Amino acid sequence: MPELQVETTREGNYATVAFVGSLEAATLPQSKAILDWLQKTHEGGASINLYECEYIDQKAVERLMEVRKVFHDQARPFVLYVRPMSFVAHRTNELPQAQEVPPSIARAGEGRLAEKRSARLAQWRAEKPIQSLGQQKVPTPAAPKKRAEKKTPVEQPPADPELIPLDYIRLATLAGKDERVINRILETYSSLLEQGGFSTATDGRGDTQLSLDAKRVAFELRLDPRLVRTVIESINSQISDALSAD
């Protein structure tokens, strides 16, 4: 069940509304009161903070566009704060996004998102352990009766439905590395998340934080940071897709 928290702060006649979690059809009613209030107020500006919003659907985007139109027609300031390179940033690209997110918002957002990632990884390992293709048991093919007979390709059994699968073949192809290298990157990344072993980006930007994380993992494994970053981005994308599907 998607969850949403709405947090509002005001300074004079300027309001900042933060949506934390999932902003979609199921949770949109929780935002109705504050968005209606923003539209009915005829003075002051507003910022919509989506830095910690991890998912947004088209219906929610359309609702924000309605609010933005009212502000535009009344010549009132209106801007979005989004996490750089995130799904939400891509989905809301038609709305006016701030070029620079205030450091206080970015730092707080990165900190809380890191805590969520760590908690989710721990929960997934406890309830639905991540399964690599190497962990699946492959039946041994029967020996051919005659030399002239062709060997039938060995098919892997379907993945256990209780597990969250990672497509290690796709990851390995993307990175140009063996699946064992991908597994080492995942294990090291997960371990450092749990231990709080990553430095926090001074500028508070998600892109900078990802680069720092990749360099830290790359240092541990003696790998190219660009390779590690590519793998981490793809792993996070696959896990987010699995979470959304659930």
Secondary structure, 3 states (H helix, E strand, C coil): CCCEEEEEEEECCEEEEEEEEEECCCCHHHHHHHHHHHHHCCCCCEEEECCCEEEECHHHHHHHHHHHHHHHHCCCCEEEECCCCCHHHHHCCCCCECCCCCHHHHHHHHHHHHHHHHHHHHHHHHHCCEECHHHCCCCCCCCCCCCCCCCCCCCCCCCCCCCEECCHHHHHHHHCCCHHHHHHHHHHHHHHHHHCCCCCCCCCCHHHHHHHHHHHHHHHHCCCHHHHHHHHHHHHHHHHHHHHHC
